[in-house]
Amino acid sequence: MENAKPKILAFAGSARRGSLNKKLVRAAAAGAQRAGAAVTVIDLGDYPMPIYDGDLEAEKGIPEKGRELRQLMLEH
């Protein structure tokens, strides 16, 4: 396991299409890939979720996109 490629999940906190943070994340991800890491770049805009509300979660469960995002994070 010592020689395993690191797995990195990369994303910007901004949802704006022209976000400078998104551009920086893509550049950093490319550098990490060149260094040998396995990188997955996602856009948080693809994972729409409500602001956390414990009552809503108790009533309806965790949103599907929330479960998908959690799984991605666990895999990386």
N, C-alpha and C positions, 0 to 999 in steps of 0.2 A: 504494500500500500504506500510505501515511502515514495515511489516514483509516479504515483497517480497524479494526473493533471488536476490542478485546482479547478473547481467549478464556480463560476462567478455569475450571479444574477445582477444585472446592471439596469438601473432606471433612474430617471430624473424626477424630482419632486414636483416639477412644473408640468401642467397639462397643456400649456399653450403650444400651438403648432410650431411657431418660430422660436421657441425657447433656446436661449444660449446654454442653459443647463443640459438640454437634450443633445446639443451639439458636442458639449464637453464629454458627456457620457459616451457618445459614440466614439469620440477620439480616444478616450481612456480604454474603452472596450477593445478597440483595434490594437492598441499597445499591449494590452494584456494577452490578446490572442497571439500577437507576434512573439510574446515571451513564453508561449506554450500553454496558456490557460484555456479552458473551455468556457466560453462566455455566451450567455443568453441575454440579449438586450430586449427589454419589454417597454411598452408605453403604458403608464398607469391609466391613461385614458381608455385603454382596452379593458379595464377592470373597474367599471363604475360601481360605486357602493355608497350607501348613505353614511353620514357621520355616525359614529358608534352610538348606539342606543340599546342599552341592556334590556329594556322592556320590549323593544321591537325584536331583538334577537330571541328572547324567551318566547315571544308569540309566533314568530315566523322562522326562526332558525338563522343560521349564518347564510348570507346571500351566496348564490352559486359562484359568482366571480370572486368572492372572498375565499371560498374553499379552493378555487383554482389557484389564486395567488399564494395562499398558504402552502399548497402542494409544491409550487415552483420554489418557494423559499426553502422548504424542507429538502428538496432535491439538490439545492446548491449550498 
